[in-house]
Amino acid sequence: MPAHVTIPQHLLPADGRFGAGPSKVRAEQVEAVARAGAALLGTSHRQAPVKQLVGSVREGLAQFLGLPAGYEVLLGLGGATAFWDAAAFGLVERRAQHLTFGEFGAKFAQVTDAAPFLEASSVVQSLPGTRPEPRAEEGVDVYAWPQNETSTGVAAPVHRPAGTGEDALVLVDATSAAGGMAADLSATDVYYFSPQKNLGSDGGLWLGAFSPAAVERIERIGGSGRWIPDFLKLTAALENSRKDQTYNTPALATLVMLDEQLRWLNGQGGMAWAAARTKESSDLVYAWAEASAHAAPFVPRPEDRSTVITTVDFDGTVDAAAVAAVLRAHGVVDVEPYRKLGRNQLRIATFVSIEPDDVARLLRCIDHVVEQLRGTGGTGR
Ligand SMILES: *Cc1c(COP(=O)(O)O)cnc(C)c1O
């Protein structure tokens, strides 16, 4: 890092965590863990106190997500990445179609494509920064895409593609969307996520809202004789979730932090409030980038720009990695771009826990650092 570049204290955000996940955990969540202390931590997940906690998380999610009638909240261990394996085993009957426009959508596509008991997956691809459209296809029984492609900052609509068969399921990876973006869950059969992004918890769990059709699919495939590793059996997740338990031991602190975040979100005004807050923060970033002489939003179409993960490209006169390094030295962390994207870029999460005012401060800090690195002697005042 260029040692001479410093950011005056008064410019810095109150909280310097802008990472895309793990992401900022609010102090109230940490306090909830401390409060849970002796009463809950270190006690059996098969007894009432932890089951009540799991029940509270399931109810809090049902309220926040506006769970449609008949839908159920299930959970299991291993995060969204484990859920991809579970879904390949337990939700895809023969063939899946995936939209891939970044790292996360592509990873799920690789999972179903490599599964020896499934047909080769249909992959609809587009360049990073853009997004493709799903298209009805004969023989496809699962359509899958991320609502928010965390590696690029592209958001995709949540809807049922026109012309898909009656029994085709729509699986939406909402890992970086849930808690910070709006969605009509009735347009999905499985809306799943890990809790370490907008939900400000720790990683290691997956949670999802499942439609009656998805539950029926789980039961049918589960009873079909297909070999499924026990840990990845969605029938086991279904059975345990209905009893407010998990198949194996969960991290209790993660559940406590998640429960606290859901209470906060529902108390503030739920999904609509959360979506408005992340839009306010992301609008600040995009307006700033568009007005900047050296930066521009990476995602060309405004309607594709994520409200929870913003990506900003810099021109050749600015070394974004050097900017990120100066920020990091001042406790403002994790604004580096997704590593495999390989761009001269900053990626700034505008998750619901992040104060819009801190986003504004971060942008002033970036301007200050850029000026100093460019040697124009700006004071940053
Ligand atoms: C972070 C992320 C994942 C991976 O989540 P893990 O909990 O690490 O498995 C998957 N999909 C999206 C869209 C993500 O942002």
The ligand as a Tripos MOL2 file, in Angstrom:
@<TRIPOS>MOLECULE
LIG
   15    15     1     0     0
SMALL
NO_CHARGES

@<TRIPOS>ATOM
      1 C1        -22.5400  -16.4470   -1.0230 C.3       1 LIG1
      2 C2        -23.3870  -17.1040   -2.0410 C.ar      1 LIG1
      3 C3        -23.4790  -18.4950   -2.1610 C.ar      1 LIG1
      4 C4        -22.6230  -19.4190   -1.3170 C.3       1 LIG1
      5 O1        -23.0830  -19.4660   -0.0160 O.3       1 LIG1
      6 P1        -22.3500  -20.4640    1.0240 P.3       1 LIG1
      7 O2        -23.1050  -20.2260    2.2930 O.co2     1 LIG1
      8 O3        -20.9240  -20.0590    1.0940 O.co2     1 LIG1
      9 O4        -22.5230  -21.8410    0.5150 O.co2     1 LIG1
     10 C5        -24.3390  -19.0090   -3.0850 C.ar      1 LIG1
     11 N1        -25.0760  -18.2290   -3.8830 N.ar      1 LIG1
     12 C6        -25.0190  -16.8800   -3.8160 C.ar      1 LIG1
     13 C7        -25.8620  -16.0620   -4.7220 C.3       1 LIG1
     14 C8        -24.1750  -16.2810   -2.8880 C.ar      1 LIG1
     15 O5        -24.1170  -14.9520   -2.8150 O.3       1 LIG1
@<TRIPOS>BOND
     1     1     2 1
     2     2     3 ar
     3     2    14 ar
     4     3     4 1
     5     3    10 ar
     6     4     5 1
     7     5     6 1
     8     6     7 2
     9     6     8 1
    10     6     9 1
    11    10    11 ar
    12    11    12 ar
    13    12    13 1
    14    12    14 ar
    15    14    15 1
@<TRIPOS>SUBSTRUCTURE
     1 LIG1         1 GROUP 0 **** ****
